[in-house]
Amino acid sequence: MKKLLIILALAAAAFASGYICGQAQTKVKVANKKAEVIKNAAHKKALIHSEPNASRDELLELMRNGEL
């Protein structure tokens, strides 16, 4: 009976430690994804700011040609 209790206690401890380690790794992955999203957004914002503004005439010409 004591052996069974010891085996169950060890199994429960192994399960709990595995769960805690997995949960910590998941938090790290989520943090990395958030950092990547912020970097991508900053890159897209920089691309938009680097392009010159189109004038009204240019926009009208693109609209008439069906490109806008």
GIFEN-V238937 format. One record per residue. N is the residue number from 1. RES is the residue in one letter. PSI is psi in whole degrees, 0 to 359 (999 if undefined). OMEGA is omega in whole degrees, -180 to 180 (* if undefined). D_FIRST is the distance of its C-alpha to the first C-alpha in whole Angstrom. Layout:
N/RES/PSI/OMEGA/D_FIRST, N/RES/PSI/OMEGA/D_FIRST
This chain:
1/M/319/-179/0, 2/K/324/-180/4, 3/K/320/179/5, 4/L/317/178/5, 5/L/320/179/6, 6/I/318/179/9, 7/I/317/178/10, 8/L/320/179/11, 9/A/319/179/12, 10/L/320/179/14, 11/A/318/179/15, 12/A/320/179/17, 13/A/320/179/19, 14/A/317/179/20, 15/F/315/-179/21, 16/A/317/-179/23, 17/S/322/176/24, 18/G/320/179/26, 19/Y/316/-179/27, 20/I/317/178/29, 21/C/318/179/31, 22/G/322/179/32, 23/Q/321/179/33, 24/A/320/180/35, 25/Q/325/179/37, 26/T/319/179/38, 27/K/322/179/39, 28/V/318/180/41, 29/K/319/180/42, 30/V/319/179/44, 31/A/320/179/46, 32/N/319/180/47, 33/K/321/179/48, 34/K/320/179/50, 35/A/321/179/52, 36/E/319/179/53, 37/V/319/180/54, 38/I/318/179/56, 39/K/317/179/58, 40/N/319/-180/59, 41/A/320/179/60, 42/A/323/179/62, 43/H/315/179/63, 44/K/320/179/65, 45/K/319/179/66, 46/A/322/178/68, 47/L/318/180/69, 48/I/318/-179/71, 49/H/335/-178/73, 50/S/339/-180/74, 51/E/140/179/76, 52/P/155/178/79, 53/N/139/178/80, 54/A/144/179/82, 55/S/170/-179/85, 56/R/318/-179/86, 57/D/319/179/89, 58/E/317/179/86, 59/L/319/179/83, 60/L/321/179/86, 61/E/317/177/87, 62/L/321/-180/83, 63/M/319/179/83, 64/R/327/179/86, 65/N/352/179/85, 66/G/19/-179/82, 67/E/345/-177/80, 68/L/999/*/78
